[in-house]
Amino acid sequence: MMHKITVYIPCHNHEKFINDAVESVLKQTHKNWELLIIDDASSDLSYNKIQIYKTNPKIKIFKTKGIGLPKVCNFAIKKSTGNYIIRLDGDDIFNENILEIMISNFKKNKKLAMIYPDYIRIDEWGNILSYERRSRINKEIFIKDLPPNGACMMIKKKILTKSGGYREDLGAQDGFDIWTKIKDKFLVKNLSLPLFYYRQHQKNLTSNIQLIDKARRAIIKDASKKNLKKIKPVYCIIPCRKYFNFKKNLWSEKLVGKSLLENQIEILLKSKLINKIIVACDDWKAQKVVNKINNKKVLFFKRDYQDTFVSVGLYPTLTKIHKKFNNKLKGITLIKHFQTPFVKLSTIEEAINSLAYTKSDSVITVEQLTDPIYRRQRYGLEPVNTQSELQSEYNQIFLEKNICSVFKNKNLKKRSIFGLQVSSIKVNPEESFFIDNINSFEYAKKLVKKQI
């Protein structure tokens, strides 16, 4: 009884897949388990299909009234009698050895709190798409912002209960929520074995991007509060220049009746996380904008002309600003470019909170590249992001987007902006829109008119 496992399957409209999920539990080589099947107001034939298992003494069937996944998870915890608990989604499949392998690891190391495996991604019909390899925590790469799947990670029930179970106010990112609560307090392990099949289809919860983004930001915000207090203050620097853009003093060009610079400052002033906003420009005209706003949080820094050259980069400007306003290099700095007019305040604050959450040296905004890209070699073009059946954090390729970036000010002591440990947040194409030529500027005007 010490190593009894509770497996629970949340089911909502999984009539096509639910029997495969249940059968994969019945085939387990480890036999000390119970199975809870919770149908959460399915409108298809899922509940009818589940009924064929009602005579099995190891299986309990429940029906809930559309309470949503997090509440279903907490319901399962309350009904469970095992010492360990693991979720199998109604459209996924266990490898027949998953319970035996996981429980053997818990037996070997009593300090373990949670174990999560690699997995195989399959399509709606069960065809293999890829082998998804997770990185071994604390051994291979900096992965504090790379949580495992919410499903198929085995957790000691007493630790899951003490951690407060699942948040019920978000409706998504349940795995990220539990990961955040456990990763820094207890021993967590990755098994470099593909021990379940994750089914990708159109009805997956993971396809609801807006819900996932909102939930992720809320989790990061709550988890970063304590550390953010330790690394404050937060400086925001808006770099501007007179020349070297496609228009002279591009920052002064108007969008919705106000200059690009004014619009950015107004957005940033809404944030309670930012302590100082510093406009850095080599033209005194930008100071008039600062004076017009007339807010103690907004300051002006006269940028040296030679520091505005494209080839120079931001490092000289940043060091001079901090020498004047923050000589001891306390806190962190947000670099916000005025050429990105469609960035939401929630994205800017996510970047700040992510730095505190991951405890990395910096956070940049990126877009993942899924299309093949090439580099020229001696014998022609060679693919950089080779497509293969093995997918992992290692072979993902990202493009930095100049929306914003955050870094620890102490990085500047080592003549570096971003430092060694660089984390990231993914941004959507709309927010990453960057005004870098006359056509993109005219298009931005049209987009604004449509929004109005």
C-alpha positions in Angstrom: 0.0 0.0 0.0 3.0 2.3 0.5 3.4 2.5 -3.3 -0.2 2.7 -4.4 -0.7 5.0 -7.4 -3.8 6.9 -8.2 -4.3 7.4 -12.0 -7.0 9.8 -12.9 -8.4 10.6 -16.4 -10.3 13.8 -17.0 -12.6 13.3 -19.9 -14.5 16.0 -21.9 -15.8 14.9 -25.3 -13.1 12.3 -25.8 -15.4 9.6 -27.2 -12.9 8.8 -30.0 -10.0 8.3 -27.6 -11.2 7.5 -24.1 -11.1 3.7 -24.5 -7.5 3.8 -25.7 -6.6 5.9 -22.6 -8.3 3.5 -20.2 -6.9 0.4 -21.9 -3.3 1.8 -21.5 -3.8 1.9 -17.8 -5.2 -1.7 -17.7 -2.1 -2.9 -19.5 0.3 -1.5 -16.8 3.1 -3.9 -15.6 2.9 -2.3 -12.2 -0.4 -3.5 -10.7 -0.8 -1.5 -7.5 -3.0 1.3 -8.9 -6.5 2.7 -8.9 -8.1 4.5 -11.7 -10.5 7.5 -11.4 -12.4 8.4 -14.6 -14.1 11.8 -14.4 -16.4 12.8 -17.2 -16.8 16.6 -17.1 -20.2 17.2 -18.8 -19.3 15.6 -22.1 -21.9 16.2 -24.9 -20.8 13.2 -26.9 -20.8 9.5 -26.1 -17.8 9.6 -23.8 -19.8 8.7 -20.6 -21.5 5.8 -22.3 -18.2 4.4 -23.4 -16.8 4.7 -19.9 -19.6 2.6 -18.5 -18.1 -0.7 -19.8 -15.5 -0.3 -17.0 -17.9 0.2 -14.1 -17.6 -3.5 -13.0 -13.8 -3.3 -12.6 -13.1 -3.0 -8.8 -10.0 -0.9 -9.4 -11.9 1.7 -11.4 -14.2 4.4 -10.1 -16.3 6.5 -12.4 -17.5 10.1 -11.7 -19.6 12.7 -13.5 -19.1 16.4 -12.9 -21.1 19.3 -14.3 -18.7 21.2 -16.5 -16.4 22.5 -13.8 -13.3 22.6 -15.9 -9.9 20.9 -15.8 -8.3 22.5 -12.7 -11.4 21.7 -10.6 -11.5 18.2 -12.0 -7.9 17.7 -10.9 -8.6 18.9 -7.3 -11.7 16.6 -7.3 -9.5 13.7 -8.2 -7.0 14.5 -5.4 -9.8 14.5 -2.9 -11.2 11.1 -4.1 -7.7 9.5 -4.5 -6.4 6.8 -2.0 -2.9 6.4 -3.5 0.4 7.8 -2.1 1.3 9.0 -5.6 -0.9 10.6 -8.2 -0.6 11.0 -12.0 -3.0 12.4 -14.6 -3.7 10.9 -18.0 -5.7 13.0 -20.3 -8.6 11.4 -22.0 -7.0 11.7 -25.4 -3.5 10.5 -24.4 -2.0 7.0 -23.9 0.4 5.5 -21.3 3.3 3.4 -22.2 2.7 0.0 -20.5 5.8 0.5 -18.2 5.3 4.1 -17.1 4.0 3.4 -13.6 6.6 0.7 -12.9 9.5 2.9 -14.1 8.3 5.9 -12.2 7.6 4.2 -8.9 11.0 2.4 -9.0 12.6 5.9 -9.1 10.6 7.0 -6.1 11.7 3.8 -4.2 15.3 4.5 -5.0 15.2 8.2 -3.8 12.8 9.0 -1.0 13.5 12.7 -1.5 11.9 12.8 -4.9 8.7 14.9 -5.1 7.9 14.7 -8.8 9.0 12.8 -11.9 8.1 13.7 -15.5 9.1 11.7 -18.7 9.7 12.4 -22.3 6.9 11.6 -24.7 5.9 10.7 -28.2 3.7 13.1 -30.1 1.0 11.4 -32.2 -1.8 12.7 -34.5 -5.5 12.1 -34.2 -5.2 8.6 -35.8 -2.3 7.5 -33.7 0.5 8.1 -36.2 3.8 9.2 -34.7 4.8 12.8 -35.4 7.9 13.2 -33.2 9.8 12.1 -30.1 9.7 15.1 -27.7 12.8 15.1 -25.4 12.7 17.1 -22.3 16.0 18.5 -20.8 17.3 17.0 -17.6 16.7 19.6 -14.9 19.9 21.2 -13.4 22.2 19.0 -15.6 22.0 20.1 -19.2 20.6 23.6 -19.8 19.0 26.5 -18.0 15.4 25.4 -18.1 13.7 27.2 -15.2 11.1 28.6 -17.6 10.5 25.3 -19.4 7.8 23.3 -17.4 6.8 19.8 -18.2 3.4 18.8 -19.4 0.6 19.0 -16.8 -0.4 15.4 -17.7 1.7 12.3 -17.0 3.9 13.7 -14.3 3.8 11.7 -11.1 3.7 13.6 -7.8 3.7 12.5 -4.2 0.2 13.2 -3.0 1.2 14.7 0.3 3.4 17.3 -1.4 0.7 18.1 -4.0 -1.8 18.6 -1.2 0.5 20.7 0.9 1.2 22.9 -2.2 -2.4 23.8 -2.4 -3.4 21.6 -5.3 -4.4 23.2 -8.6 -5.4 26.8 -9.1 -9.0 27.0 -10.2 -9.1 30.7 -11.4 -7.1 30.3 -14.6 -8.5 27.4 -16.7 -5.2 26.5 -18.3 -1.4 26.0 -17.6 -2.1 23.6 -14.8 1.2 21.9 -15.3 3.1 25.2 -15.2 1.2 26.1 -12.0 2.2 22.9 -10.2 5.8 23.1 -11.6 6.1 26.7 -10.2 5.0 25.5 -6.7 7.3 22.5 -6.5 10.5 23.1 -8.6 12.4 25.3 -6.1 11.3 23.6 -2.9 11.6 19.9 -3.7 13.6 17.4 -5.7 12.3 17.0 -9.3 13.6 14.6 -11.9 13.2 14.0 -15.6 13.2 10.5 -17.0 14.9 10.5 -20.5 12.4 7.9 -21.8 9.3 8.5 -23.9 6.7 7.0 -21.5 3.4 8.4 -22.9 1.8 9.4 -26.2 0.6 12.9 -26.4 -2.2 13.2 -29.0 -2.3 16.4 -31.0 -5.7 17.3 -32.5 -7.9 20.3 -33.2 -9.8 20.1 -29.9 -6.7 20.2 -27.6 -6.8 22.7 -24.8 -3.3 23.7 -25.8 -4.8 25.2 -29.0 -6.4 28.0 -27.0 -3.5 30.4 -27.2 -5.1 33.5 -25.5 -6.3 31.5 -22.5 -2.8 29.9 -22.1 -1.0 33.3 -22.4 -3.3 34.8 -19.8 -2.9 31.9 -17.4 0.9 31.8 -17.8 1.3 35.5 -17.1 -0.8 35.3 -14.0 1.3 32.4 -12.7 4.6 34.1 -13.4 3.3 37.4 -11.9 2.3 35.7 -8.6 5.5 33.5 -8.4 7.8 36.5 -9.1 6.6 38.9 -6.4 9.0 38.1 -3.7 12.1 38.0 -5.9 11.0 41.2 -7.8 11.1 43.1 -4.6 14.7 42.0 -4.1 15.9 43.1 -7.5 14.2 46.4 -7.8 14.2 49.3 -8.8 13.1 48.9 -12.4 14.5 51.4 -14.9 13.0 51.7 -18.4 15.2 53.2 -21.1 13.7 54.4 -24.4 16.6 54.8 -26.9 16.0 57.5 -29.6 18.2 59.2 -32.1 18.1 62.1 -34.6 19.6 60.3 -37.6 20.2 56.7 -38.9 16.6 55.7 -39.2 14.6 56.0 -42.4 13.3 59.3 -41.2 15.0 62.1 -39.2 13.8 62.0 -35.6 11.5 59.1 -36.3 10.4 59.1 -32.7 8.6 62.4 -33.3 6.4 61.0 -36.1 2.7 61.0 -35.2 0.4 58.0 -34.7 -3.1 58.7 -33.5 -2.4 62.4 -33.0 0.6 61.8 -30.8 4.3 61.0 -31.5 5.6 57.5 -31.3 7.6 58.5 -28.3 4.6 60.0 -26.4 2.5 56.9 -27.1 5.2 54.7 -25.6 5.7 56.8 -22.5 1.9 56.8 -21.8 1.8 53.0 -22.0 4.8 52.6 -19.7 3.4 55.1 -17.1 0.5 52.7 -16.6 2.8 50.1 -15.1 3.2 49.9 -11.4 6.4 47.8 -11.8 8.5 50.6 -13.5 10.1 53.1 -11.2 11.9 55.4 -13.7 11.4 56.0 -17.4 14.5 57.5 -19.1 14.3 58.9 -22.7 17.8 58.8 -24.2 18.2 61.0 -27.3 20.8 63.1 -29.0 18.3 65.8 -29.9 17.1 68.2 -27.3 13.7 68.2 -28.9 12.9 64.9 -27.2 13.3 66.7 -23.9 10.4 68.9 -24.8 8.2 65.7 -24.9 9.5 64.8 -21.5 8.7 68.3 -20.1 5.3 68.2 -21.7 4.4 64.9 -19.9 5.5 66.5 -16.6 5.8 63.4 -14.6 8.6 62.8 -12.0 9.0 59.2 -13.1 10.0 60.4 -16.7 13.5 61.8 -17.1 15.7 62.9 -20.1 19.2 61.9 -20.9 21.2 63.7 -23.6 22.7 60.9 -25.7 26.1 61.5 -27.4 25.9 61.6 -31.1 28.6 59.0 -31.7 26.7 56.6 -29.5 23.8 56.6 -31.9 25.7 55.0 -34.8 24.2 51.7 -35.9 27.5 49.9 -35.5 28.0 51.1 -31.9 25.1 49.4 -30.2 23.4 50.3 -26.9 26.1 49.4 -24.4 27.9 52.9 -24.3 24.5 54.7 -23.8 23.4 52.3 -21.1 26.6 52.6 -19.1 26.5 56.4 -19.3 22.8 56.6 -18.2 23.5 54.4 -15.2 26.6 56.3 -14.3 24.4 59.4 -14.0 21.2 58.0 -12.5 22.3 54.7 -10.9 26.0 54.6 -10.3 25.9 51.5 -8.1 24.0 49.5 -10.8 21.2 48.5 -8.6 18.1 46.8 -10.0 17.2 45.9 -13.5 16.6 47.8 -16.8 13.9 47.4 -19.4 14.8 48.5 -22.9 11.7 49.6 -24.8 11.8 50.6 -28.4 9.4 53.2 -29.6 9.1 51.6 -33.0 6.8 48.8 -31.7 3.5 50.6 -31.2 1.3 47.5 -30.8 3.0 46.0 -27.7 0.6 45.4 -24.8 1.5 46.4 -21.3 0.9 42.8 -20.2 3.7 41.7 -22.5 6.1 44.3 -21.1 5.3 43.4 -17.5 5.6 39.7 -18.4 9.2 40.3 -19.5 10.0 42.1 -16.1 8.2 39.4 -14.1 10.0 36.6 -16.1 13.4 37.9 -15.1 12.4 37.7 -11.4 10.7 34.3 -11.9 13.6 32.6 -13.8 16.4 34.5 -11.8 18.2 34.7 -15.1 20.6 37.5 -16.2 18.2 38.8 -18.9 15.0 38.2 -20.7 14.5 38.8 -24.4 11.4 38.7 -26.6 11.5 36.0 -29.4 9.5 34.3 -32.1 10.1 30.6 -32.7 11.1 29.7 -36.2 9.4 26.6 -37.5 10.2 27.1 -41.3 13.5 25.7 -42.5 16.4 28.2 -42.5 19.8 27.8 -44.2 23.4 29.0 -44.1 25.8 29.1 -47.0 28.6 26.5 -46.8 31.4 25.4 -49.1 29.1 23.1 -51.1 25.9 25.2 -51.0 23.2 25.8 -48.5 23.1 23.8 -45.3 19.9 23.6 -43.1 20.3 25.1 -39.7 17.1 23.9 -38.1 17.0 20.3 -39.5 13.6 18.8 -39.1 13.7 15.4 -37.4 11.6 13.0 -35.5 13.5 13.9 -32.3 12.3 17.3 -30.9 13.7 18.9 -27.8 14.6 22.3 -26.3 18.0 21.9 -28.0 16.9 22.1 -31.6 14.4 25.0 -31.4 15.5 28.1 -33.3 14.4 31.5 -32.2 14.5 35.0 -33.8 14.9 37.9 -31.4 12.2 40.5 -31.8 13.0 44.1 -30.8 9.9 44.6 -28.7 11.7 44.9 -25.4 14.3 43.3 -23.3 15.2 43.2 -19.5 18.5 42.7 -17.9 20.2 42.9 -14.5 22.2 46.2 -14.3 25.2 44.4 -12.7 25.7 42.7 -16.1 27.2 46.1 -17.2 30.1 45.6 -14.8 31.3 42.7 -17.1 30.8 44.7 -20.2 27.7 42.8 -21.1 24.1 43.6 -21.4 22.4 40.2 -21.4 24.9 38.1 -19.4 25.3 34.3 -19.5 21.8 33.1 -18.6 19.4 34.5 -21.2 15.7 33.6 -20.8 12.9 34.5 -23.2 9.2 35.1 -23.7 7.5 34.3 -27.0 5.5 37.1 -28.7 2.9 37.1 -31.4 3.4 38.7 -34.9 1.0 41.6 -34.1 3.0 42.8 -31.1 6.3 42.2 -32.8 5.4 44.6 -35.6 8.4 46.9 -36.0 8.5 50.3 -37.8 11.8 50.2 -39.8 10.8 51.7 -43.2 8.3 54.0 -44.8 6.0 51.1 -45.8 5.8 49.6 -42.4 5.0 53.1 -40.9 2.2 53.7 -43.4 0.9 50.2 -42.7 0.9 51.0 -39.0 -1.2 54.0 -39.6 -3.8 51.9 -41.4 -3.8 49.3 -38.6 -4.5 52.0 -36.0 -7.4 53.4 -38.1 -8.9 49.9 -38.2 -8.6 49.6 -34.4 -10.3 52.9 -33.9 
